[in-house]
Amino acid sequence: MARKLYPTLAVLMVSVIWGLSFLFTRGVLFFLTPFQLLGLRFVLAALALSLLVLLRLATVNIRLHHLPELLKVAFW
């Protein structure tokens, strides 16, 4: 029963975080430029994903033969 509740709680948490990010962004833009805020968000996301990978809570399977396609998407 509890396992069925996990996806619902995950969606609820994402919604709360997403909603609060608008308030956070509004307040932070008094101190940072939009590009600085964007860079900060990317750095924080990279650190969070790196931590999840290091703790083996998430996996990232990127093979060398996938790299050209990923670069096309990244620079499009």
Secondary structure as UniProt FT lines:
FT   HELIX           2..28
FT   TURN            29..31
FT   HELIX           34..54
FT   TURN            55..56
FT   HELIX           64..66
FT   HELIX           67..75
//
